[in-house]
């Protein structure tokens, strides 16, 4: 088990959140490339739709490099009822080893990988999902959380 790297970032309502505030509970921390893009919208809506089942087991927090304002628009447009954190300098994304080389239309660049980490009540990473499928990710997390707890 690895200790989860700490974070202190602003959410879509400009409120600062840190890993410390989730101590004593399970946390699903997911990293995604960009607000309001097809895959990221699918993933966020998947978490939203499964929220009733997930929140019995863990809190859900999404992180991307998008701004607080972008997160606000994204969460309002899709009625996302969980925390989205802004990491414009990608320091937290890098700390979770989710800032990687990517290719799009023949162009190479650094960007956020679609990764998710389950963090236990003691702040340890107990499960990693790398390069997840946004369509059925929440289902897998619910199943795994039930096994882990």
N, C-alpha and C positions, 0 to 999 in steps of 0.2 A: 504493500500500500504506500502511496505517496501522499504527502501533505499537500492539500490544495493551495496554490498560490493565492495570497490575499489580493483583494481588489478594493478600490474606492472610486466609484464612478457615478455619474448622474443618470437618472432615469428620464422617461419621456415627460415627467412633470417637474423636472429640474431638482428632484430630491436625490441626495447622495445615499448610495447603498454600499455596504462593505460585506465581505465574507463573514465577518464577526457577527453581524445581525442574524445570520442563519444558523449560528451555533446551537446545537441541541435539536436540530431538525434535519431532515433529508433535503437535499437541494439537487435539482436538475439544472445544470448550467450548460446552455447551448450557444454555440458560436455560429453565426451565419454571415454570408457575404454582403447582402444589400437589401435594404427596405424596399418593399413594393416591387420586387422582381418575381417572376413566376415560381421558381423553386422555393424562395424564401417565404413567399406568401403562402404557398402550399404547406410548408413546415409550420409556420406560425398559426395558421388556421387549424391545422391538425392538433397542435398543442391546445389551442382555444377550445376546440370541440371535445377534447378528452380531459379538459381541466377538472371537471367534477370528479373523475376517477383518479387523476394524478394528484390533486390537492389533498386527497385523503392520505396520500403517501409521502408527498414532497412538495416543496415550493418550486416554481419554474421561473427561470430568469434567462432572457436572451441577450446576447452581446454582439454588436457589430461596430464598425467604424463610423456609421452614420451619426449625424448630429442629433442633439436632443430634440430639435424642431422636426427633423425627419421622422424620428421615432414617434413623436406626438401625432403627426399626420397619419403615419402607418397604423398606429394602434387605434386611432379614431375611425379610420376608413374601414378597418376590418373588425372592429369591436374586440380588440385583443385585451383581455382582462388579466394580464400578468405583466411583470416588470421587464422593460427593455432598457438595457444600459448602453450608453454611448462611450466608445473607446477610440476617439479620433486619432490618437497617437499609437494605437494598436499595442500598447505596452502589456495589457492584460491578455490580449489575444496571443501575443508572443510568449508570455509566461506560461500559457497553457499549450504551447507548441502547436498553435493553430494558424500561424502566419507563414504561408508557404508559397513557393513558386507555382504559378498557374498558367494555363494556356487558354486563350480565347480567340477564335478566328485567326489562328496563326501567330498571335502576339503573345509574348511571355511577359509576365508581371508578377509582383508579390501581392497576395491577397489572403482573405480569410477562408480557411477550409471549413466545411460544414461538419463540425465535430461537437459531440456532447459528452459531458462528464457528470457522473452521479457522485455526489459528495455526501458522506455519512455525517451523522450528528457531531462527530468529533473533528470534522474538517479534513477527512481523508478521502482521496479519490478512490472509489471502490469499483468503478466501471467506466470504461472509455468506449465511445462509439466514434470511429473515424470515417469520414466521407459518407455520412448517412444518407439514406433514401428519405426524402422529406414526406413522402406519401404515407408510409406506415410506421414512422419512427416512434410516435407516441405510444402506439400499441405495444411495441417491443419494450419500451421503457417501463410501462405499467407492469408487464409480465416480469421483467427483471427486478423491479422494485419490490414486488411481492415476494420474490425468491430471496432477495437480499435482507429483507427485514425480519 
